Amino acid sequence: MLRHALRFLTVLSVFVFCGTLYATINDTSDSAVGGVLINAEGMLSQVMTEELTQLRTEVQENLDPIASDLDKPVKYRRVSLKKINEEVAYCTERGLEIPDAVKYLGGLTEIRYLLIFPEEQDVVLVGRAEGWQAGPKGVLVGKESGKPILLLEDLAAAMHAASGDVRRVFSVSIDPTQEGLLRMSQYASTVNAQQSPKAIAEGMEKALGAQTVTFQGVDPSSHFAYVLAAADFRMKQISMGVTKSPVRTLPSFVSMMRSPSENGALPRWWLAPNYDSISCDAERLTWSFSGGKVVTMTETDLYDGNAIVRQGGKENSVFKKWADKMTENYEELSVKEPIFGQLKNCMDCALAAAVLAENGAMDSMASTFAPMLASEELNEKRECIPSQVPSASVVARKGGAFMFVTGGVAINPWEMVQNSKEANLGKAREKLTIPAKSWFEN
């Protein structure tokens, strides 16, 4: 049967970008994430290291100068979304580009507090912040921490996704087609002992064909969606040993295995948000997001020779061991592979958007948010949408066996909001007021 010749199939989620690699600063925000190219057909390929180095240089050279009060690292920086939107409206009306400082939310690297001010028609985001620079793969990161900077366009995408009556999970996955699985099964029946492992692997890859990228709950042309896909792609590459982990204490899953699974068991990993606590005051106007992190969850799937079958929550100790390693090393990985930090930022944005939607603030403050939600610059519809992954770029071998894994990224901000706890946040609301002189204050 096929499972004796093929142990694992790597179903990878990837970030992609289209167009010329070195064009303008507006293009580089698309092309930097994940370091993967997409062609006109939506097929993915990886960017070479030297190209990414050049991209990083060009991103840095095109950055606006940073004001001194934005350049210094602070524990709490307050950002007014009403005043941010006034800046966006001013630029839109005059045909000007939105300043970097506005697009990068004043250098926030997290959302620690969210405060709603109904009478003032304003929302204030509060968190650690610092000056920014181009980091690995052209990702904008904090000068001191190396953590990726939050992007206004990701917040806009999250707010668009959270609007409406349907509460959807934000997710991405990449799956083999049923036709591809059947072709693999047919090919496996022809494999014989005279064939080399390399020839068998190439035959398996060809039979499987391209895999399909599927987004749910988010606009697949948005930067937000690209980040979800890129983070999953990098996780799967590291797990399969296709790319060496930049963190010494995070080995590949392949290296942790003694031998391939003999029963068709497949690890299914997915990245999900986890906060130590999410609390709000009695009026649900002051919110605290504490201890935000990204965890790697795991279940076991089964490949029966024809299809991938969900096993209803069954867990394998070896699969869980690697998932726990990924979770334990995530913070360090977020600095060395900034796409993982960008994913955490998108999760903060998703949580913030869900809070605003559940509180009715997106409706009651529709005019406040209108400029950022209508801005073409912040809501760019990218022409190249990730749609296919070539199997040859996402597989691994162990002892002559073909290896693959399923999984993705899943963000359910609605559940987090519903499970929030009431707390006394009066002191926080008293201190974290609306910025008086500008759209931000330290």
Secondary structure as UniProt FT lines:
FT   HELIX           2..5
FT   HELIX           25..31
FT   HELIX           33..35
FT   STRAND          36..38
FT   TURN            40..41
FT   STRAND          43..46
FT   HELIX           49..61
FT   HELIX           68..71
FT   STRAND          74..80
FT   HELIX           81..94
FT   HELIX           100..103
FT   HELIX           105..107
FT   STRAND          113..117
FT   TURN            118..121
FT   STRAND          122..129
FT   STRAND          132..134
FT   HELIX           136..138
FT   STRAND          140..142
FT   TURN            143..145
FT   HELIX           152..162
FT   STRAND          170..175
FT   HELIX           178..188
FT   TURN            189..190
FT   TURN            193..194
FT   HELIX           197..208
FT   STRAND          211..216
FT   TURN            220..221
FT   HELIX           223..240
FT   TURN            248..249
FT   HELIX           253..256
FT   STRAND          265..274
FT   STRAND          277..280
FT   TURN            282..283
FT   STRAND          286..290
FT   STRAND          293..303
FT   STRAND          308..310
FT   TURN            312..313
FT   HELIX           317..328
FT   HELIX           330..336
FT   HELIX           339..358
FT   TURN            359..360
FT   HELIX           361..364
FT   HELIX           366..374
FT   TURN            376..378
FT   STRAND          388..389
FT   HELIX           391..393
FT   STRAND          396..398
FT   TURN            399..400
FT   STRAND          401..403
FT   STRAND          406..411
FT   HELIX           413..418
FT   STRAND          421..422
FT   HELIX           426..431
FT   STRAND          440..441
//
